[in-house]
């Protein structure tokens, strides 16, 4: 069986069981880090087309280095524990925020925040950029 066949078989299996095992794994520290890294990778490579102009082509540290960095951060563990205690409420999920959004995912440019804090920061940044564009057009 080649890789494409294995991938298709895995997709069918996940669909048949409602992604139960995937969801369970993603609620472990290693699973959460895997999902976060995959999302970062898909943004940087342009797979996620929404807001691709904010991420495409930016730097991304290697997967193993990301895992080691994350597992050595007390902030990740504290946020994960809070998320777990909340019953896995999405707003408390650990999230990587880029300090300077013009830069990529590098250790110097990343910090751990909750999902809701990351979303709030993005909304503020979007409003400020909109105001700047309005003022420049006037």
DSSP file (Angstrom, degrees, kcal/mol; ACC not computed):
  #  RESIDUE AA STRUCTURE BP1 BP2  ACC     N-H-->O    O-->H-N    N-H-->O    O-->H-N    TCO  KAPPA ALPHA  PHI   PSI    X-CA   Y-CA   Z-CA
    1    1 A X              0   0    0      0, 0.0     2,-0.1     0, 0.0     0, 0.0   0.000 360.0 360.0 360.0 128.0    0.0    0.0    0.0
    2    2 A X     >  -     0   0    0      1,-0.1     4,-2.3     4,-0.0     5,-0.2  -0.287 360.0 -96.1 -86.1 176.2    1.5    3.4   -1.0
    3    3 A X  H  > S+     0   0    0      1,-0.2     4,-2.7     2,-0.2     5,-0.2   0.884 122.4  52.9 -61.6 -42.1    1.3    6.6    0.9
    4    4 A X  H  > S+     0   0    0      1,-0.2     4,-2.2     2,-0.2    -1,-0.2   0.900 110.6  47.9 -62.3 -40.2   -1.7    8.0   -1.0
    5    5 A X  H  > S+     0   0    0      2,-0.2     4,-2.4     1,-0.2    -1,-0.2   0.896 111.7  49.9 -67.3 -40.0   -3.7    4.8   -0.3
    6    6 A X  H  X S+     0   0    0     -4,-2.3     4,-2.4     2,-0.2    -2,-0.2   0.913 110.7  50.2 -63.1 -42.4   -2.7    4.9    3.4
    7    7 A X  H  X S+     0   0    0     -4,-2.7     4,-2.4     2,-0.2    -2,-0.2   0.915 111.7  47.5 -62.5 -43.5   -3.9    8.5    3.6
    8    8 A X  H  X S+     0   0    0     -4,-2.2     4,-2.3     2,-0.2    -2,-0.2   0.907 111.7  50.2 -64.9 -41.9   -7.2    7.7    2.0
    9    9 A X  H  X S+     0   0    0     -4,-2.4     4,-2.3     1,-0.2    -1,-0.2   0.907 111.2  49.3 -61.5 -41.9   -7.7    4.7    4.3
   10   10 A X  H  X S+     0   0    0     -4,-2.4     4,-2.6     2,-0.2    -2,-0.2   0.893 109.0  52.3 -65.8 -40.1   -7.0    6.9    7.3
   11   11 A X  H  X S+     0   0    0     -4,-2.4     4,-2.4     2,-0.2    -2,-0.2   0.923 110.8  47.5 -61.2 -44.4   -9.4    9.6    6.1
   12   12 A X  H  X S+     0   0    0     -4,-2.3     4,-2.6     2,-0.2    -2,-0.2   0.915 111.7  50.8 -62.2 -43.4  -12.2    7.0    5.8
   13   13 A X  H  X S+     0   0    0     -4,-2.3     4,-1.8     1,-0.2     6,-0.2   0.919 111.5  47.4 -61.0 -45.4  -11.4    5.6    9.2
   14   14 A X  H  <>S+     0   0    0     -4,-2.6     5,-2.7     1,-0.2     4,-0.3   0.908 112.7  49.1 -63.4 -41.7  -11.5    9.1   10.8
   15   15 A X  H ><5S+     0   0    0     -4,-2.4     3,-1.0     1,-0.2    -2,-0.2   0.907 109.6  52.2 -64.2 -41.7  -14.8    9.9    9.0
   16   16 A X  H 3<5S+     0   0    0     -4,-2.6    -1,-0.2     1,-0.2    -2,-0.2   0.841 116.2  38.4 -65.5 -34.7  -16.4    6.6   10.1
   17   17 A X  T ><5S-     0   0    0     -4,-1.8     3,-1.3    -5,-0.2    -1,-0.2   0.254 113.1-112.2-103.3  14.3  -15.5    7.1   13.8
   18   18 A X  T < 5 -     0   0    0     -3,-1.0    -3,-0.2    -4,-0.3    -4,-0.1   0.784  61.8 -72.8  65.9  27.8  -16.2   10.9   13.9
   19   19 A X  T 3><S+     0   0    0     -5,-2.7     4,-3.0    -6,-0.2     5,-0.3   0.716  88.7 148.7  61.0  22.2  -12.5   11.7   14.4
   20   20 A X  H <> S+     0   0    0     -3,-1.3     4,-2.0    -6,-0.3     5,-0.1   0.893  70.1  43.0 -56.3 -44.9  -12.9   10.4   18.0
   21   21 A X  H  > S+     0   0    0      2,-0.2     4,-2.4     1,-0.2    -1,-0.2   0.876 114.3  50.8 -72.1 -36.5   -9.3    9.2   18.3
   22   22 A X  H  > S+     0   0    0      2,-0.2     4,-2.6     1,-0.2    -2,-0.2   0.939 111.6  47.6 -64.4 -46.5   -7.9   12.4   16.6
   23   23 A X  H  < S+     0   0    0     -4,-3.0     4,-0.4     1,-0.2    -2,-0.2   0.894 111.7  50.7 -62.2 -39.9   -9.8   14.6   18.9
   24   24 A X  H >< S+     0   0    0     -4,-2.0     3,-1.0    -5,-0.3    -1,-0.2   0.923 111.9  47.2 -63.4 -43.7   -8.7   12.6   21.9
   25   25 A X  H >< S+     0   0    0     -4,-2.4     3,-1.9     1,-0.2     6,-0.5   0.894 105.7  58.5 -64.5 -40.1   -5.0   12.9   20.8
   26   26 A X  T 3< S+     0   0    0     -4,-2.6    -1,-0.2     1,-0.3    -2,-0.2   0.561  96.6  64.4 -70.3  -5.8   -5.3   16.6   20.1
   27   27 A X  T <  S+     0   0    0     -3,-1.0    -1,-0.3    -4,-0.4     2,-0.3   0.167  89.8  83.4-100.1  15.9   -6.3   17.0   23.8
   28   28 A X  S <> S-     0   0    0     -3,-1.9     4,-2.8     1,-0.1     5,-0.2  -0.757  93.4-111.7-106.6 162.6   -2.8   15.8   24.9
   29   29 A X  H  > S+     0   0    0     -2,-0.3     4,-2.3     1,-0.2     5,-0.2   0.939 119.0  45.2 -60.9 -46.7    0.2   18.1   25.0
   30   30 A X  H  > S+     0   0    0      1,-0.2     4,-2.1     2,-0.2    -1,-0.2   0.900 114.7  49.2 -63.8 -39.6    1.9   16.4   22.1
   31   31 A X  H  > S+     0   0    0     -6,-0.5     4,-2.2     2,-0.2    -5,-0.2   0.893 110.2  49.9 -66.8 -40.6   -1.3   16.3   20.1
   32   32 A X  H  X S+     0   0    0     -4,-2.8     4,-2.6    -7,-0.3    -2,-0.2   0.913 111.5  48.9 -64.4 -42.3   -2.0   20.0   20.7
   33   33 A X  H  X S+     0   0    0     -4,-2.3     4,-2.7    -5,-0.2     5,-0.2   0.892 109.0  53.5 -64.1 -38.6    1.6   20.9   19.7
   34   34 A X  H  X S+     0   0    0     -4,-2.1     4,-2.5     2,-0.2    -2,-0.2   0.937 111.6  45.2 -59.7 -46.6    1.2   18.8   16.6
   35   35 A X  H  X S+     0   0    0     -4,-2.2     4,-2.3     2,-0.2    -2,-0.2   0.916 113.0  49.9 -65.0 -44.2   -2.0   20.6   15.6
   36   36 A X  H  X S+     0   0    0     -4,-2.6     4,-2.3     1,-0.2    -1,-0.2   0.932 113.0  46.6 -60.3 -45.8   -0.5   24.1   16.3
   37   37 A X  H  X S+     0   0    0     -4,-2.7     4,-2.9     1,-0.2    -2,-0.2   0.919 110.7  51.7 -65.0 -42.6    2.5   23.3   14.2
   38   38 A X  H  X S+     0   0    0     -4,-2.5     4,-2.4    -5,-0.2    -1,-0.2   0.898 110.7  49.1 -60.5 -39.9    0.5   21.9   11.3
   39   39 A X  H  X S+     0   0    0     -4,-2.3     4,-1.8     2,-0.2    -1,-0.2   0.909 111.5  48.6 -66.0 -41.4   -1.6   25.1   11.4
   40   40 A X  H  X S+     0   0    0     -4,-2.3     4,-2.5     1,-0.2    -2,-0.2   0.935 112.3  49.6 -61.9 -45.4    1.5   27.3   11.4
   41   41 A X  H  X S+     0   0    0     -4,-2.9     4,-2.4     1,-0.2     6,-0.3   0.906 109.7  50.2 -60.8 -43.2    3.0   25.3    8.5
   42   42 A X  H  X>S+     0   0    0     -4,-2.4     6,-1.9     1,-0.2     5,-1.2   0.820 111.1  49.5 -69.7 -28.8   -0.2   25.5    6.4
   43   43 A X  H ><5S+     0   0    0     -4,-1.8     3,-0.6     4,-0.2    -2,-0.2   0.945 113.5  45.0 -69.2 -47.9   -0.3   29.3    6.9
   44   44 A X  H 3<5S+     0   0    0     -4,-2.5    13,-2.6     1,-0.2    -2,-0.2   0.853 115.1  47.0 -66.7 -36.0    3.3   29.8    5.9
   45   45 A X  H 3<5S-     0   0    0     -4,-2.4    -1,-0.2    -5,-0.2    -2,-0.2   0.562 114.2-114.2 -85.0  -7.3    3.1   27.5    2.9
   46   46 A X  T <<5S+     0   0    0     -3,-0.6    -3,-0.2    -4,-0.5    -4,-0.1   0.553  80.2 124.8  89.5   7.4   -0.1   29.1    1.7
   47   47 A X      < +     0   0    0     -5,-1.2     2,-0.8    -6,-0.3    -4,-0.2   0.929  69.4  61.1 -64.8 -44.2   -2.3   26.0    2.1
   48   48 A X  S    S-     0   0    0     -6,-1.9    -1,-0.1     1,-0.2    -2,-0.1  -0.760  73.7-171.4 -82.4 111.5   -4.7   28.1    4.3
   49   49 A X    >   +     0   0    0     -2,-0.8     3,-1.7     2,-0.1     2,-0.3   0.745  53.4  99.2 -82.4 -23.0   -5.8   30.7    1.8
   50   50 A X  T 3  S-     0   0    0      1,-0.3    -4,-0.1     2,-0.1    -2,-0.1  -0.503 108.0  -7.6 -65.8 126.0   -7.6   33.0    4.3
   51   51 A X  T >  S+     0   0    0     -2,-0.3     3,-2.2     1,-0.1     4,-0.5   0.762  85.8 152.8  59.6  27.8   -5.3   35.9    5.2
   52   52 A X  G X>  +     0   0    0     -3,-1.7     4,-3.0     1,-0.3     3,-1.2   0.792  62.3  68.7 -59.6 -26.3   -2.5   34.1    3.3
   53   53 A X  G 34 S+     0   0    0      1,-0.2    -1,-0.3    -4,-0.2    -2,-0.1   0.713  95.5  56.0 -65.1 -19.0   -0.9   37.5    2.7
   54   54 A X  G <4 S+     0   0    0     -3,-2.2    -1,-0.2     1,-0.1    -2,-0.2   0.667 125.4  15.0 -84.3 -16.9   -0.1   37.8    6.4
   55   55 A X  T X4 S+     0   0    0     -3,-1.2     3,-2.4    -4,-0.5    -2,-0.2   0.695  84.4 119.5-127.3 -35.6    1.8   34.5    6.6
   56   56 A X  T 3< S+     0   0    0     -4,-3.0   -11,-0.2     1,-0.3   -12,-0.2  -0.105  90.0   3.6 -55.0 128.5    2.9   33.1    3.2
   57   57 A X  T 3  S+     0   0    0    -13,-2.6    -1,-0.3     1,-0.3   -12,-0.1   0.404  95.6 134.7  82.4  -1.9    6.7   32.8    2.8
   58   58 A X    <   -     0   0    0     -3,-2.4    -1,-0.3   -14,-0.1    45,-0.1  -0.335  64.8 -82.1 -76.8 163.6    7.5   33.9    6.4
   59   59 A X        -     0   0    0     -3,-0.1    46,-3.2    -2,-0.0     2,-0.3  -0.275  43.0-173.8 -65.3 147.6   10.0   32.0    8.5
   60   60 A X  B     -a  105   0A   0     44,-0.2    46,-0.2    -3,-0.1     3,-0.1  -0.942  21.1-129.9-144.7 121.3    9.0   28.9   10.4
   61   61 A X        -     0   0    0     44,-1.7     5,-0.0    -2,-0.3    45,-0.0  -0.299  43.1 -83.5 -67.6 157.7   11.2   27.1   12.8
   62   62 A X     >  -     0   0    0      1,-0.1     4,-2.6     4,-0.1     5,-0.2  -0.182  36.1-116.2 -62.2 153.0   11.7   23.3   12.3
   63   63 A X  H  > S+     0   0    0      1,-0.2     4,-2.5     2,-0.2     5,-0.2   0.920 112.9  45.6 -58.4 -50.8    9.1   20.9   13.8
   64   64 A X  H  > S+     0   0    0      1,-0.2     4,-2.3     2,-0.2    -1,-0.2   0.890 113.8  50.0 -64.0 -38.1   11.4   19.2   16.3
   65   65 A X  H  > S+     0   0    0      2,-0.2     4,-2.7     1,-0.2    -1,-0.2   0.907 109.8  51.7 -65.3 -41.0   12.8   22.5   17.4
   66   66 A X  H  X S+     0   0    0     -4,-2.6     4,-3.0     2,-0.2     5,-0.2   0.927 109.8  49.3 -59.7 -46.4    9.3   23.9   17.9
   67   67 A X  H  X S+     0   0    0     -4,-2.5     4,-2.6     1,-0.2    -2,-0.2   0.921 113.0  46.4 -60.5 -44.7    8.3   20.9   20.0
   68   68 A X  H  X S+     0   0    0     -4,-2.3     4,-1.1     2,-0.2    -1,-0.2   0.920 113.8  48.5 -64.4 -43.3   11.4   21.2   22.2
   69   69 A X  H >< S+     0   0    0     -4,-2.7     3,-0.5     1,-0.2     4,-0.4   0.947 114.0  46.2 -59.8 -49.5   10.9   25.0   22.6
   70   70 A X  H >< S+     0   0    0     -4,-3.0     3,-1.5     1,-0.2     6,-0.3   0.913 110.8  51.0 -62.1 -45.0    7.2   24.5   23.5
   71   71 A X  H 3< S+     0   0    0     -4,-2.6    -1,-0.2     1,-0.3    -2,-0.2   0.706 109.0  52.9 -69.2 -18.1    7.8   21.7   26.0
   72   72 A X  T << S+     0   0    0     -4,-1.1     2,-0.7    -3,-0.5    -1,-0.3   0.467  89.5  95.4 -92.9  -1.7   10.5   23.8   27.7
   73   73 A X    <>  -     0   0    0     -3,-1.5     4,-1.5    -4,-0.4     3,-0.5  -0.801  59.4-159.8 -93.9 115.9    8.1   26.8   28.1
   74   74 A X  H  > S+     0   0    0     -2,-0.7     4,-2.6     1,-0.2     5,-0.2   0.835  92.9  63.1 -59.0 -31.2    6.3   27.0   31.5
   75   75 A X  H  > S+     0   0    0      1,-0.2     4,-2.6     2,-0.2    -1,-0.2   0.898 100.6  51.0 -61.7 -41.1    3.7   29.3   29.8
   76   76 A X  H  > S+     0   0    0     -3,-0.5     4,-2.9    -6,-0.3    -1,-0.2   0.945 111.8  46.8 -61.2 -47.3    2.7   26.5   27.5
   77   77 A X  H  X S+     0   0    0     -4,-1.5     4,-2.5    -7,-0.2    -2,-0.2   0.903 113.3  48.4 -63.5 -41.6    2.2   24.0   30.4
   78   78 A X  H  X S+     0   0    0     -4,-2.6     4,-2.1     2,-0.2    -1,-0.2   0.925 114.5  45.5 -64.6 -44.6    0.3   26.5   32.5
   79   79 A X  H  X S+     0   0    0     -4,-2.6     4,-2.6    -5,-0.2    -2,-0.2   0.903 112.6  51.0 -66.0 -40.6   -2.0   27.4   29.5
   80   80 A X  H  X S+     0   0    0     -4,-2.9     4,-2.8    -5,-0.2    -2,-0.2   0.930 110.2  49.4 -62.1 -44.7   -2.5   23.8   28.6
   81   81 A X  H  X S+     0   0    0     -4,-2.5     4,-2.5     1,-0.2    -1,-0.2   0.891 111.8  48.7 -62.1 -40.2   -3.4   22.9   32.2
   82   82 A X  H  X S+     0   0    0     -4,-2.1     4,-1.5     2,-0.2    -1,-0.2   0.912 111.9  49.3 -64.5 -43.4   -5.9   25.8   32.3
   83   83 A X  H  <>S+     0   0    0     -4,-2.6     5,-2.4     9,-0.3     6,-0.6   0.914 112.4  47.9 -61.2 -44.6   -7.4   24.7   29.0
   84   84 A X  H ><5S+     0   0    0     -4,-2.8     3,-1.6     1,-0.2    -2,-0.2   0.915 110.4  51.5 -63.2 -44.1   -7.7   21.1   30.3
   85   85 A X  H 3<5S+     0   0    0     -4,-2.5    -1,-0.2     1,-0.3    -2,-0.2   0.780 103.8  59.4 -65.1 -26.9   -9.3   22.3   33.6
   86   86 A X  T 3<5S-     0   0    0     -4,-1.5    -1,-0.3    -5,-0.1    -2,-0.2   0.470 123.9-103.3 -79.9  -0.4  -11.9   24.3   31.6
   87   87 A X  T < 5S-     0   0    0     -3,-1.6    -3,-0.2    -4,-0.2    -2,-0.1   0.772  73.6 -59.6  80.3  26.3  -13.1   21.2   29.9
   88   88 A X  S   <S-     0   0    0     -5,-2.4     2,-0.4     1,-0.2    -4,-0.2   0.865  76.5-178.2  66.7  41.0  -11.2   22.1   26.7
   89   89 A X    >   -     0   0    0     -6,-0.6     3,-1.9     1,-0.1     4,-0.4  -0.585  27.9-134.1 -68.5 124.7  -13.0   25.4   26.2
   90   90 A X  G >  S+     0   0    0     -2,-0.4     3,-1.7     1,-0.3    25,-0.4   0.818  99.9  63.9 -55.5 -36.3  -11.5   26.8   22.9
   91   91 A X  G 3  S+     0   0    0      1,-0.3    25,-2.0    24,-0.2    26,-0.4   0.756 106.0  46.0 -64.1 -21.0  -11.1   30.3   24.3
   92   92 A X  G <  S+     0   0    0     -3,-1.9    -9,-0.3    22,-0.2    -1,-0.3   0.405  84.7 123.6 -98.2   1.4   -8.6   29.0   26.9
   93   93 A X  S <  S-     0   0    0     -3,-1.7    22,-1.5    -4,-0.4    23,-0.1  -0.328  72.5-102.8 -63.7 140.9   -6.6   26.8   24.4
   94   94 A X  E     -B  114   0B   0     20,-0.2     2,-0.3   -18,-0.1    20,-0.2  -0.408  47.5-179.1 -62.8 139.7   -2.8   27.5   24.2
   95   95 A X  E     -B  113   0B   0     18,-2.6    18,-2.6    -2,-0.1     2,-0.6  -0.994  27.4-125.6-143.6 145.5   -2.0   29.5   21.1
   96   96 A X  E     -B  112   0B   0     -2,-0.3     2,-0.4    16,-0.2    16,-0.2  -0.827  26.4-165.6 -93.7 124.9    1.2   30.9   19.6
   97   97 A X  E     -B  111   0B   0     14,-3.0    14,-1.8    -2,-0.6     2,-0.6  -0.912  18.5-132.5-109.5 137.1    1.1   34.6   18.9
   98   98 A X  E     -B  110   0B   0     -2,-0.4    12,-0.2    12,-0.2     3,-0.2  -0.798  11.4-152.5 -85.0 121.3    3.7   36.3   16.7
   99   99 A X  S    S+     0   0    0     10,-2.4     2,-0.6    -2,-0.6    -1,-0.2   0.923  91.6  33.6 -60.1 -47.1    4.9   39.4   18.6
  100  100 A X  S >  S-     0   0    0      9,-0.3     3,-2.1     4,-0.2    -1,-0.3  -0.942  76.2-159.2-111.8 108.8    5.7   41.2   15.3
  101  101 A X  T 3  S+     0   0    0     -2,-0.6    -1,-0.1     1,-0.3    -2,-0.1   0.611  88.6  65.4 -69.2 -10.1    3.2   40.2   12.7
  102  102 A X  T 3  S+     0   0    0      2,-0.1    -1,-0.3    -3,-0.0     2,-0.2   0.601  98.9  67.2 -82.8  -9.8    5.5   41.2    9.9
  103  103 A X  S <  S-     0   0    0     -3,-2.1   -45,-0.1     1,-0.2    -5,-0.0  -0.604  83.2-117.0-105.4 167.6    7.9   38.5   11.0
  104  104 A X        -     0   0    0     -2,-0.2     2,-1.3     1,-0.1   -44,-0.2   0.019  48.9 -61.8 -88.6-163.4    7.5   34.7   10.9
  105  105 A X  B    S+a   60   0A   0    -46,-3.2   -44,-1.7    -7,-0.1     2,-0.3  -0.697  73.9 143.6 -88.7  88.9    7.4   32.0   13.5
  106  106 A X    >   -     0   0    0     -2,-1.3     3,-1.6   -46,-0.2     4,-0.4  -0.893  62.4-110.6-122.4 156.0   10.8   32.3   15.2
  107  107 A X  G >  S+     0   0    0     -2,-0.3     3,-1.1     1,-0.3    -1,-0.1   0.876 119.1  52.4 -54.7 -41.0   11.6   31.8   18.8
  108  108 A X  G 3  S+     0   0    0      1,-0.2    -1,-0.3    -3,-0.0    -3,-0.0   0.711 113.8  44.6 -68.2 -18.9   12.3   35.5   19.3
  109  109 A X  G <  S+     0   0    0     -3,-1.6   -10,-2.4   -10,-0.1     2,-0.4   0.253  99.3  82.8-112.5  10.7    9.0   36.4   17.7
  110  110 A X  E <   +B   98   0B   0     -3,-1.1     2,-0.3    -4,-0.4   -12,-0.2  -0.903  44.8 171.2-120.3 146.5    6.6   33.9   19.4
  111  111 A X  E     -B   97   0B   0    -14,-1.8   -14,-3.0    -2,-0.4     2,-0.4  -0.987  33.7-110.9-146.0 154.7    4.8   33.9   22.7
  112  112 A X  E     +B   96   0B   0     -2,-0.3     2,-0.3   -16,-0.2   -16,-0.2  -0.720  45.6 151.9 -88.0 130.3    2.2   31.7   24.3
  113  113 A X  E     -B   95   0B   0    -18,-2.6   -18,-2.6    -2,-0.4     2,-0.1  -0.892  47.9 -86.9-141.8 172.0   -1.3   33.2   24.9
  114  114 A X  E  >  -B   94   0B   0     -2,-0.3     4,-2.3   -20,-0.2   -20,-0.2  -0.430  40.4-110.9 -77.1 161.8   -4.8   31.9   25.1
  115  115 A X  H  > S+     0   0    0    -22,-1.5     4,-2.3   -25,-0.4     5,-0.2   0.906 119.3  50.7 -58.2 -43.0   -6.8   31.5   21.8
  116  116 A X  H  > S+     0   0    0    -25,-2.0     4,-2.5     1,-0.2    -1,-0.2   0.889 109.5  50.0 -67.1 -37.7   -9.2   34.3   22.9
  117  117 A X  H  > S+     0   0    0    -26,-0.4     4,-2.5     2,-0.2    -1,-0.2   0.909 110.8  49.8 -64.8 -41.2   -6.2   36.7   23.6
  118  118 A X  H  X S+     0   0    0     -4,-2.3     4,-2.1     2,-0.2    -2,-0.2   0.913 112.3  47.5 -63.3 -42.8   -4.7   35.9   20.2
  119  119 A X  H  X S+     0   0    0     -4,-2.3     4,-2.3     2,-0.2    -2,-0.2   0.909 111.1  51.5 -63.9 -42.6   -8.0   36.6   18.5
  120  120 A X  H  X S+     0   0    0     -4,-2.5     4,-2.3     1,-0.2    -2,-0.2   0.922 109.8  49.2 -60.9 -44.8   -8.4   39.8   20.4
  121  121 A X  H  X S+     0   0    0     -4,-2.5     4,-2.5     1,-0.2    -1,-0.2   0.899 110.4  51.2 -61.8 -40.5   -5.0   41.0   19.4
  122  122 A X  H  X S+     0   0    0     -4,-2.1     4,-2.3     1,-0.2    -1,-0.2   0.893 109.6  49.7 -64.0 -39.8   -5.7   40.1   15.8
  123  123 A X  H  X S+     0   0    0     -4,-2.3     4,-2.3     2,-0.2    -2,-0.2   0.899 111.4  48.7 -66.5 -40.7   -8.9   42.1   15.9
  124  124 A X  H  X S+     0   0    0     -4,-2.3     4,-2.6     2,-0.2    -2,-0.2   0.932 112.2  48.9 -63.2 -45.9   -7.2   45.2   17.4
  125  125 A X  H  X S+     0   0    0     -4,-2.5     4,-2.4     1,-0.2    -2,-0.2   0.898 110.7  50.9 -60.6 -41.2   -4.4   45.0   14.8
  126  126 A X  H  X S+     0   0    0     -4,-2.3     4,-2.0     2,-0.2    -1,-0.2   0.907 110.8  48.3 -64.9 -42.2   -7.0   44.7   12.0
  127  127 A X  H  X S+     0   0    0     -4,-2.3     4,-2.3     2,-0.2    -2,-0.2   0.913 111.8  49.6 -64.3 -42.8   -8.9   47.8   13.3
  128  128 A X  H  X S+     0   0    0     -4,-2.6     4,-2.4     1,-0.2    -2,-0.2   0.909 110.3  50.0 -63.6 -41.7   -5.7   49.8   13.6
  129  129 A X  H  X S+     0   0    0     -4,-2.4     4,-2.1     1,-0.2    -1,-0.2   0.891 110.5  50.9 -63.5 -38.6   -4.6   48.9   10.1
  130  130 A X  H  X S+     0   0    0     -4,-2.0     4,-2.1     2,-0.2    -2,-0.2   0.902 110.2  48.9 -64.3 -42.0   -8.1   49.9    8.8
  131  131 A X  H  X S+     0   0    0     -4,-2.3     4,-2.4     2,-0.2    -2,-0.2   0.902 110.2  51.6 -64.3 -41.4   -7.9   53.3   10.5
  132  132 A X  H  X S+     0   0    0     -4,-2.4     4,-2.2     1,-0.2    -1,-0.2   0.905 110.1  49.0 -62.1 -41.3   -4.4   53.9    9.1
  133  133 A X  H  X S+     0   0    0     -4,-2.1     4,-1.8     2,-0.2    -1,-0.2   0.897 110.5  50.7 -66.7 -39.3   -5.6   53.1    5.6
  134  134 A X  H  X S+     0   0    0     -4,-2.1     4,-1.3     2,-0.2    -2,-0.2   0.917 111.8  47.3 -62.7 -43.6   -8.6   55.5    6.0
  135  135 A X  H  < S+     0   0    0     -4,-2.4    -2,-0.2     1,-0.2    -1,-0.2   0.879 111.6  50.4 -66.3 -37.8   -6.3   58.3    7.2
  136  136 A X  H  < S+     0   0    0     -4,-2.2    -1,-0.2     1,-0.2    -2,-0.2   0.850 110.1  50.3 -69.0 -33.0   -3.9   57.7    4.4
  137  137 A X  H  <        0   0    0     -4,-1.8    -1,-0.2     1,-0.2    -2,-0.2   0.750 360.0 360.0 -75.5 -24.2   -6.7   57.8    1.8
  138  138 A X     <        0   0    0     -4,-1.3    -1,-0.2    -5,-0.1    -2,-0.2   0.476 360.0 360.0 -76.9 360.0   -8.1   61.1    3.3
